[in-house]
Amino acid sequence: MTIHFDDIALIECTDNGKKMEVEVLSFKEEQFLSVSIQRAVKLNMSWNPKKNVYIGKGSGLEFISTGPQKFITS
């Protein structure tokens, strides 16, 4: 069994409700998520076990994500 994660993720701005697809730069499940927003802004997010989401702040805004999609192959 092999586990792979997608190279894109969906993030949501909690301040305005806007959602966007971002490119995953680095990721460790239930630890951290680092993404690139429109290849211009890097956003580092940390896992929040109480809410089961990754949370990060950038440009004065808060963002959340459930992380990239997980694929399991045998």
C-alpha positions in Angstrom: 0.0 0.0 0.0 1.3 3.4 -1.0 0.0 6.8 0.2 0.2 9.9 -2.0 -1.0 13.4 -1.6 -2.2 15.8 -4.3 0.0 18.8 -5.2 -2.9 21.2 -4.8 -5.1 22.0 -1.8 -8.1 24.2 -1.1 -7.7 27.0 1.5 -10.4 29.3 2.9 -10.0 32.8 4.3 -11.9 32.9 7.6 -12.1 36.7 7.4 -14.0 36.9 4.1 -15.1 33.3 3.3 -13.2 33.2 0.0 -11.9 29.9 -1.1 -9.0 29.2 -3.5 -6.8 26.4 -4.9 -3.2 26.7 -3.9 0.0 24.8 -4.8 1.4 22.6 -2.0 5.1 23.3 -1.4 5.6 20.9 1.6 3.4 18.8 3.7 3.5 16.4 6.7 0.1 14.9 7.5 -1.4 16.3 10.8 1.7 18.5 11.4 2.2 21.2 8.8 1.2 22.5 5.4 3.2 25.0 3.4 1.5 26.4 0.3 2.1 29.0 -2.5 -0.8 31.3 -3.3 -0.8 32.2 -7.0 3.0 31.6 -7.0 3.4 34.9 -5.3 2.9 34.4 -1.5 4.1 31.5 0.7 1.8 30.6 3.6 2.9 28.2 6.4 0.1 26.5 8.2 0.1 24.4 11.4 -2.2 21.5 12.3 -4.9 22.2 14.8 -6.0 18.9 16.3 -9.0 20.4 18.1 -10.5 21.7 14.8 -8.9 19.1 12.5 -7.6 21.7 10.1 -4.4 23.5 9.2 -4.4 27.2 10.2 -2.1 29.9 9.0 -1.9 33.7 8.9 -0.7 35.9 6.1 -1.2 39.5 5.1 -3.3 40.1 8.2 -5.8 37.4 7.2 -6.4 33.9 8.7 -6.6 30.8 6.4 -7.7 27.3 7.1 -7.4 24.1 5.1 -8.1 20.4 5.4 -4.9 19.7 3.4 -4.3 18.1 0.1 -6.4 15.1 -1.1 -5.0 11.7 0.0 -4.7 8.8 -2.5 -4.0 5.2 -1.4 -2.8 2.7 -4.0 -2.0 -1.0 -3.5 
